[in-house]
Amino acid sequence: MNRVFWVFAIFGLCVVGCNKTSNSGNQTINQSSTAGSRVTTATPAGQPTKSTEQAGKKLSAENQGDVSGAYFPAGDLPDDFNEIEHLALSTLDDQGNPAPLNGFLRPKQKSAKDYKLLNLRLNGNEISFSTTMVGKVSYSFKGRFETMGNFPENPPATDRIVLTGELLKMIDGGAPVAGANVSFTYSAGG
């Protein structure tokens, strides 16, 4: 039920974001979120820069598509990572406007804070990121997309592995305490 809810929630954001255009000429700036699970962005008024819509299109064009959506582990994760429900990626901000690629790792526990992605890099099919620390735990990931495309418009089969890589877990920002090779399937929601 939760997965269906998120599928429709992300689909709604994509529809809203695709139907709006940005004429403001303002640049989107990522801000850290104090609310926990939402990525917060701000668009300062009066700054003459390229539009966020152009930046979003450029990002997608450089990376051969839009990888926005939810990525669920294929099978069970090792015990050190069993708190993770899914990885969410988006090229929209929380108002549905085009934004640089952003996202979070969502824990299974509903009351837990999301791990916001930091240093997110997508170069061709290679992706890497680290996360904020929640409690004393943070994660990092380095991997690759097995396939690329405009996933929100043409999603891969739900049982197809689309993302693989190494997930590391750190405590108190120190050296990794656990690592695992992981595979993810795609879902339009997240």
Buried (B, 14 or more C-beta within 10 A) or exposed (E): EEBEEBBEBBBEBBEEBEEBEBEBBBBBBBEEBEEBBEBEBEBEEEEEBEBBBEBBBEBBEEBBBBBBBBBBBBEEBEEBBEBBBBBBBBBBBBEBBBBBBBBBBBBEEEEBBBBBBBEBEBEEBEBBBBBBBBEEBBBBBBBBBBBBBEBBEEBBEEEEBBBBBBBBBBBEEEEBEBBBEBBBBBBBBB
